[in-house]
Amino acid sequence: MVQFVKLEAEDLKKADTYIPLARKVAIVRILAPGCVEQVDMRLEHDKRNIQPMPPRGQESTLGKRLVMSYVLAGLYLHKIDVQGLYQEKPTFDFTAKQYDTFSQMYSQLENIRRDRGQEPEVKAAACAILSDYKDFEKLLNAEIFNILQTKNDLCSRVATMFALQTSPEAVQNALEQMKALQEETKVELGKRKEWLDQVRAEKGA
């Protein structure tokens, strides 16, 4: 059975309620790559065992959840040691088991914020932490997006793919993969258009 960490009033009085912007940005740049995973791409029914197209990046749900829990538990509430971030070669040491232990902290902060019987100082600290934590997440999301845009850029993936091909058979394979990439891009653009149309429709409602 998971033993959840329970926040006390004293925890919030000792917490950092705001992380300076420059520090946020520096930490985000260290942690964001851990929120991205690579997905190997191969043509369907391709059994020729030729070099596949370069992998496509996507957001790692597990990676991001670990990072956000680590940040809340360590940087704001000081429940874990985060000194590894400040080494010459930064390290990230946080497990899925630790995530489970600290997984109720956000909801506890929300409950403290709403608790009319709670000390004003403690309620104010909970509000400030939640607000700044959400700002940190926005910065992290933006950095993840930038990483994925670079990794998934069609031109750079095609260039990498051709650089890895040498034989005529491999070049033919690369051309076929390029067509697959073009189709992938077309589908992605279609999804983005649908999303934009949905947002515009909701705003107009």
N, C-alpha and C positions, 0 to 999 in steps of 0.2 A: 504493500500500500504506500502511495506517495505521501511523504510528510511535507506539506506546504509551509513555506516561510510566512509567518504572520507579522504584519507591520504594527508597530506600537507608536504611540505619540512621540516618544523620544527619538525614534528612528527618523521621523520627519523633521524634528528640530535640529538634528545633526546633518541632514541631507544637503546636497547642493541643489538649489532650485533653479539655477541657471548656469549653462555652460557657454562661455564666450564664443562668439561666432568663429573666430580664427581657429580656436581649438576644435570646435565642431567639424569644420571643414577638413582639418588635418586628420582627425579620427575617421571621418567618413572615407577619405581617400585610402586609408589603411584597410578598413573593414569591407568596403563595397565589393572588391574582387571576390571575396568569399561568399557573396550573395549571387554569384553568376556561375552557371555550370555549362559544360559543353555537351552538345548532342551530336553524335556521329551521324553523318548523312550518307546514304548509299542509294543508288538507283534501284527501284523495285525490280526484282528478278535478275539483278546483276550478279552472275556467278563466276565472273572472269577473274575475280580476286585482284583487280587493278586498283591502284591508289584511289580511295574515295574522295569526294569533294571535301574541302575543309569543313570542320565541324561548325555547327551553328550554336550561338550562345543563347541561353534563356535564363530567366530569373530562377534561382534556387529557393523554393519555399522554405526548406529546412534551414538553409544558410541564413536567410533573412530573419527567420524567427529566432535563431540562436543569437544573431547579432543584436537584435532589438532587446531581447531579454538580458543579454550581457550588459548592454549600455544602461538599462534601467537599474539593474541590480548593482552594477559596479560604479558607474560614473555619477549617478544621482544619489543612490541610497547607500553606497559604500558597504554592500553586503559581501562582495567578493574582491579579490585582489586583481587590479587591472594594470599593474606596473609593467606587464609584458608589452603593453602598447607603446611604452615610452623608451624601450630599448633601441639600440642602434639598428638591430634587425627585429622589428616588432613581432610579437607572438600573440596568438589568440588561443586561449585555453578555456574552453567552455563546452561542456558536453550536453547531450540530450537529457541525461539524468538531471543535471543541474537546471536545465530549462524547466523540466517538470517541477522541480522544487520551488522555483521562483515564478511559476506561470500564473499565480493568482495575484501578483503584486499590482498589476494595472487596475484590476477590478477593485482591489482593496483601496487604492488611491481614489477611485471614483466614489466608493462608498463613504470614505472619510470626507471627501469634498461636499457630499450631500448631507452629511450628518449634522443636524441642527444642534445637537448636544455636544459637539466636539469643540475643543478650544479654538478660538479665532486664529491663533498663530499656526496651529496644526492644519486647519482647513486652508489657510492662505498658502501654506507650504505645499499641500497636495495640489491645489489649483495651479501654482507656479510650475511645479514639476511636470504635471500633465501637459501644460501649454508648451513648455520648452522641449519636452520629449517629442511632441507632435511635430515641432519645428525641426528637430533632429531627423525625424523620419522623412520629412519632405526633402531635406538635403540628401539623405541616403538614397531615396527613390530617384532623385535627379541624377546622382552619380551612377547608379545602376543603369539608368536609361542611356546615359552617355557611353558607358562601357559597351552596352549591347549594340548601340548604333555603330560604334567602331568595329566591333567583332563581326557584325552581320552586314556590313556594307557590301553590296553586290560586287562592286569593282574590285575591292581588295580581296574578296574571296575568290573571284575568278582569276586574278593575277597570281594568287598563291597556288591555286589549282594547276594552272599551266606551268608554273615554275617547278612543280613536282612531277610533271609528266615528261617522259623522254621518248618512248617508242611510238611508232605510228598508231599502234593499237591503243596505247594510253592516251594519245592526243584525241583520237576518236571518242574515247571514253570521256575525256574532258569536255568535248563539244556537247555530248549528250547531257553531261552534268550541268553545263552552262544553261542549256534549255530548261532543265529542271529548276535551276536557280531562278531563271526568268519567270517561270510559272509560279514558283514559291513567292516571289516578289509581287506578282500580279494579285495573288490571293491575299497577301498581307495588305496591299494597298486597298483592296476591296473591303476588307474588314475594317480598316481605318475609316473609309468613307462611310460605311454603315454606322460606325460609332459616332462620327461627327454629325451625321444626319439625325441620329437618335438624340444627341445632345441639343442640337438646334430645335428639334421638335419639342423636347421637354422645356426648353427655355421659352418657346413660343406659346406653350400651354397656359 
